[in-house]
Amino acid sequence: MRERRHFEHEMQLLSTAADWAPEMQGETAQELQAKFKHLALLDHCVEVNSKDVWLDRSKADPKFYDGPTKYKHAGGLQTCLDPIAKEPRFKHMKIALVDLSKGVGSPEFAASDDGMAQVYVASAAKIAAMLAAFQLRYDLRTLLKLTKPASLAALYDEQRSRWVDSQTDPGGKANPFTRGLSLRRRLVLRSRDEIPVTKPRMPDLTPIFADAAAKSPLKVEFRSTGETKDQLSAIIDEFDKAMTDFWSAQKRKRPAPEIAALGRKAKEAAKKVDALGFLERLRITMGGIVPASNFATSTIVCDVGYGFMASVLLQTGLYDTDRNGGLWLGAPYWGTVASWERPLAGGDHQSATAGALAAAMTLLAQGRLVNPQASREMLALMKKEPNPTHPGIKSWFKEGLKQLRDEGSLVSVASKLGVDKGIDDCALIERKVETGSGAKKPLLYVAVGLRAKGSGELQNLILRLDKCILANNGVTPAQGGH
């Protein structure tokens, strides 16, 4: 089982266990799902210069956008990347590289295919579910400050009423939004038509957030059941073994009573994952150990909803039809609920562009996705070992850099891997290199490699990309440990 953790085959639950879907809690949540029928841009808040402001795409510019449709390509970095991207062993891949070593506010960007090819990225798209969850938490915290409700129930009622208000259609002329999309008030239109949203449409707040403590100031915090890393590891191991045994018995056409018994064990293991707090399920989701992380992700999608996720992606610009698409998640990774919409400019339900993933990781490094606190917490969820809160699978970029002298003198690696019909890695990498004067120079960069044919390709790619970062910062390969 340990070896299995190195891979993320996107396995779907067999229909015999489709009744494991988490149930929507409470009448108000049911009513919201019924009233929210069409994709709309909701009110989201972010922190800019220590102030709460309404989110729009201008607030989430990683500082390498070139107008509304292009990326700024740094000359020297792009010149270094171009021959790498054309090598036979890499030319089928989608690659992006962002150098943040001269300051996170002055990123230098380079990419193959202009960074705008929409491709299937398997589990790397789980970043979208994580981002939506943290955006939801911040939206509620902001509304709490604005409205000062008497209870969390009152806060939730106020938030739900605002979401439902987004469905009001005044009729009349629609205003252009991005290529192929327009807005009529808050409703998103495609070719003048509203875009239906299927369940789960909107957030179910009760399982996401903790109850308020008696006589304490109201707080909006993710619900947590407090499991340690070792306890989460045991729950993941139990789930993985139970599901593997169940699937294997079905594949080998074992006797029906044996399959039924294994199915019951698998359901019990799934209930343990479903019973975890939202925070613990997020940790499993981003840790990436499958099949447990796929099941955990499905519960996150059920709790957060397709409509809310899409609103966040559209308004951050991480999905932008003007740039041919971007990060998108319209499927749950498990057979709990049906898939929803494919990307609005075309592509797979779980897909992204290299440029969009590079933008997401850059914004996290800048502390500008939602707010600095949320950005730090999201990076902590993606942090590779040593990680004190939850187990996770490898980053093949990190494994490649560990081949360097002193294992690359790595400080930290935050990464999301995807594996299915290819391997993807997107990572924020911090390391130090000798400069010859006895001092160590810090390097900080984002690397994205999509659709590799094997882990070896990603390990070789990061060694080549690292040399580009060294050259861009006046460091020789020998000084960089190559």
N, C-alpha and C positions, 0 to 999 in steps of 0.2 A: 504493500500500500504506500510506503514512503516514496518509492520511485514514481508511482502514479501522480504524485503531487507536482511533478515537474511539468505536467501537461494539462491543458485546459480544453479537452474535447467537449464541444458544446452539445451535451447529450440531453435529449428531451425525455420527460417522464412518459412512461407508457400509459395509455388511456385507462387502464384498469385502476389507476390511482388518481384520476382527475379530480376526485372529491377532496383532495388535500388543499384546495385553494383557500387562502385566508378569507374569512367572511367580513364584509363591511359591518362596522359596529355602529348601532344606534340609528334611530329614525332620522335624525338630522343629516347624517352622512348619506343615508339612502335617498333622502329628498334632494340633496345636492347633486348626487349622481344623476337623478332624473331630470333636474332643471338645467344642468350644464350639458348642452348637446353639441355645441359647435366650438371649434378652435377659436380662442380669443387671446389678445394680449392683456395679461393681468397686471395689476400694479405691484411692482417689485421695488424694493429699496436696497441700496448699497451704500457703503461708507466711502466718502471721498474727502480727503483732508479733514478727517475726524468729524465730518458732518453726514447726516443721513440725507440722501438725495434719491430721486426716482431713477430707476435703471432705464437706460437706453443704450444703444450700441456705442455711442461716443464714450460712455463711462467704462467700457470694457475693451478699449483699444490697447493692445499690448505694446504699442509704439513702433510697430513695423508694418502697419497698414499704409498703403499708398492710395489714398482716396477710397471710394466705396467699392471698388471692384478688383483691386490688385494688392500685392504685397511689395514692400520695398526690399529689394535684394541687395545685400551688401556686396560691393564689387569683389574685394579680396576673398571673402568667404565663399561667394558663389563660384569664383574662378577655381578655388580649390575643390569644391564639391562636384563641379561639372564632370571632370574625367572619371571620378569615382562612380557617379551615377550611370555612366556609359559603359563601365566594365561589364563583361558578359555575366559575371556572377551576381551583379547587383542591378542590372538594367531593368529587370522585371519588378523591382521594388519601388515604392513611393517613399521618398526620403525628405526630411527637413532637419535643419540644424540652426540653433539660435545661440549665439555667444553672448552671455551676460557678464563676462569677466570684467568688463570695463565699467560696470554699474548696471543694476537691474533696470534702471530707467533709460538706458541707452542700448537696447538689444540690437544685435546685428543678425539678420535673417538670410538663410539660403535654402533652396529646395529644388528637387527635381520636379518636372512637369508643372512648374510654377506653384507647386504646393496645393493644387486645386483639383486633383483627381479623386473622385468619390469611390471608395473601395470598402468592401466588407472587412471589419476589424475585430470580429468575435467579441471577446470579453473586454477589449479596450474601451468599448462603448459604455461600459458600466460607469465610467466617469460621469456620464450624463445623469444617472440616477443619484449618485453621490452629490453632485452639484445641486440638483433640484432640492434634495433634502436640506442642505445647508441654507439655500436661498429661502426655503419655506420657514425655517427657524428664524432667520433674520427678519423676514417680513412680519412675522407674528411679534417678535420683540419690538419692532418699530411701531406696530399698531398698538401694542401694550403701552408704550410711552405716550402715544398720541391720544388715546381714548381713556386710559386709566380705568379699566372695567373693574367691577366688584369681584369677579371670579374668572377663572380660565374658561368656564362654560360661556360666559358673556362675551369674552374675547373671541372664542370660536364662532359664536353666533354672528358677531359683527364681521368677522373675516368671511364667513360663508355668504353673508348678504352681499358683500362687495364682489365676491366671485360671481354670484348669480346675476348681479347688475351688469356684468360684462356681456351677458347674453342679450341685452336690450338692443334691438335693431331699429334705428330711426328711419331706415329706408333712405332713398336719395342716392346721391353720387358718392362713390368710394374714392378714397385718396390713395395714390401709389405708395407702396411700402418698400418692397424689394422686387427684383425681376420676377414677373409672373404672379406677384402677390399684391393685394391692396387691402385697405382697411376701411370698414364702414363702422365708425365709432371704434369699438374695441374688437369687433369681429374680423377675423382674417378671411379674405376671399381669394379664391383661385379661379381665374377665368370668370369672375363675377359671381362665383358660387361659394356658399358657405362650406366649410370642411367639417363633416361630422366627426365626433370623437366617440370612440367606443369605450366601454368600461374596462378598467377603472379610469374614469375621466378626471377626477379631482381628488385632492388629498383627503384621507380619512384621519383626522387629527388625533383621535383617542389613542390608537396604538403607537403613534409616533412620539407623543410628548408625555412627560411625567405628570402625575397629578400634583396639585399644589399642596404643600405642607400646611397643616393647620396653623393659623395665626402668623404665618410667615408672608413676607412680600411675595407677590406673584412673580414667578419666573417661568420662562419658556426654555425647557431643557429636554433633550432627547431622553426617552424612556430607557432606563438601563436596569438590567437584572444583576449586574456586577460580576459576571464570570471573569476569572483570571485567564491568562494566556493558556495555562495548562488545562484548565477546565474547558475552554473553547476547543482546544486541540483534541481533547477526548470526545467531545460531541461531534466534531467534524469526522474523526476517525470512525466513530460508530455509524454515522450516516453513510460515509463512503463505503464501508464494508457491507452494510445492510443493502444498499442499493446495488452494489456490484454483485453480491450473491443473488439478489432477486433477478437482475437482468440476465446473469449467467444461466440461472435455472430455466428461465423462459427460452433463452437462445438454444439451450441444449435439450429443450422439450422434456424436462423432468416431469415426474408424476404430478398431477394436479394438486394433491394434498401438500406436497413439498413446496410447490410454488406458492400456494395459499399461505402456508406458514411463514415463508420468507417475505411475502408481501405484508403480512401483519407486522413483522419485525421492522420492515422498511418504513411502514406508516408510523410506528412508534418512534423511530429515529427522526423522522420528519417532524413529528409533533414537538420534539425537544428543540429543534432548530426554530420552529415557528413560535415557540413559547419564549424565546430569548427576547431581551429588550431590543428596541430599534437600534440603539448604538451598537450592541453586540452583533446584530445582523448586518449592520453596515461594515463592521470589522471583518466579518466572514466574506462579505461581498467583495471588498477591495483586497482582502488577502489572496483571493483567487484560487484557493484549493477546491478543485471540483471532484465530484459533482455538488458538494455542499454549497459552494459559493453560487452556483447557478440557482439552486433552490432558494437560498437566502436572497439573491437578487430579485427573484420573482415576488417575494414578500415585500421588498422595498418598492418595487414597481406598483404592486397592488395598493400599498399604503399612500404613495405619492401621486400616482395617476398620470396617464399619458398627456392629458391636456395641460397640466401644470408643468410637466417636464418640457413640453414643446414651447410653452410661453417663455420659460427661462432661456432655452437655447436660442430662440429667435431674438430675444431682447438683449442677450449678451453678444449677439453676432457670432457665437460659436457655430451656429447654423445660419447661413446667409446665402440665399439664392444668388445674390450679386457676385459671390465668390464661388459659385458652382456647387454650394452645399456646405458640408462641414460635419460636425459631431451630431449624431442622431441616434435615438433609441426609441423604436416603436414596436418592441417585442419583449417578452418577459424572461427568456432563457429557460423556461420550464413550463410544463403543461398546465399551469394554474389558470391562466386566462388567455384569451385569444390575442393574437398580434393585432396591432392597429395600423397606422399609416406608414408607408414607405417615405423616405425623404422627399420633400416637396419638389425638389429639382431632379428626382430620380436616384435610384440606388437601392441598397439593401436596408432592411429594418434596423440592423446593427452595423452602422458604417460611419465613416469619417473621411476627411481629407487629412493629409500630413500637415498642411498648414493650420488647420483648425486645432489638431491635437498639440501642435507646437505653441499655438496661441494660448490654449488652456494651461499648459504647463508653465509658460512664461508668466501669465497672469497670476498663477499660484506663487511663483517665485517673487513676484512684485508685491504680493499681499493684496491683490486687487480683484480677486474673485470673491464676491459678496463683501467681505471686509478682511482686515489683516488676521483677526482671530480665526475666522472660518478657513482662510487660506492655509494657515498653519495646521489646523486640525485635519484638513483634507490631505495635506502632504504627509502628516503623521499616519493616516490610514494607508497611504501608498508606500510608506517607508519599508525598504527591504531590511532583512536581518542585519544587525540586531534590532528587533522591534519588541518593545516591552509589553505590548498590549494584546497582540494576536499573531498567530502563525501565518505565513504566506509562502507563495511559490517564488521561484527565482526570477531575477531580471537577467536576461541573456546579455544585455549590454553590460551589466555589472560583472558577470562572469568573464566577459571578454577583457575588460579593463584589469581584472585581477591577474591576468597573465603578465602584466607589466611588472617592472621592478618594484619591490615593496607593495605588491598587489595594487599598484596604481595610486598609493597613498590616498585612498578614497576617504572622504569625510562623511558623505551620505549619498544615498541613491534612493529617490522616490520614483516608482515606476508602476505602470499598468501593462500587464501582458495580455495578449490574446492568442489563442491557439485553436484553429479549426480550418482545415484546408490551406494551411499556411500559418506563419507565426508573425506576430506584431509586438513591438515594444515601443513605448514612449516614456522617456525618463528625464528627470531633472538630476543632473550629476554635479557633485561638488568634490573637487580633489585638489591636492597641492603638489607643486613640482619644484624641484631644485633649480635655482637660477644661476648657480656658480659662485655666488657671493656668500653662501651659507644660509641665506634667507630662503623661505619657501613662498612661492607665488601661488595665491589661490586662483583656481579656475572654476567657473560656474557656467554650465551650458545645458541646453535642452537638445536631446537627440530623439528623432522619430524614424523608425524603420518599419514599413508595413509590407506584409505579404511575402516575407522570406520563406524559402522552401525548407529551411531547417534552422535549428538553433546555431549551427556553425556559421551560417551566413551572417546572422546578427552579431556574433562575436567578432567575426572578421570586419564587419562594417564599422562597428564602434571603434576599433583600433585605427581604421582609416580616418574616420570623422574626428577622432581625438587629435590626430596629427594636424588636421585643419585648424582646430582650436589652438594648438600649440603655435603654429605658424602665425595665426591671427594675433597672437599675444607676444610675438618675438621670442619664443622659446624653442630651442632645438629639440628634435626627437630624442636625442640622448639625454638631455636635461629632463625630458618628460617621462623617462623610464622605458622608452622603446628600444 
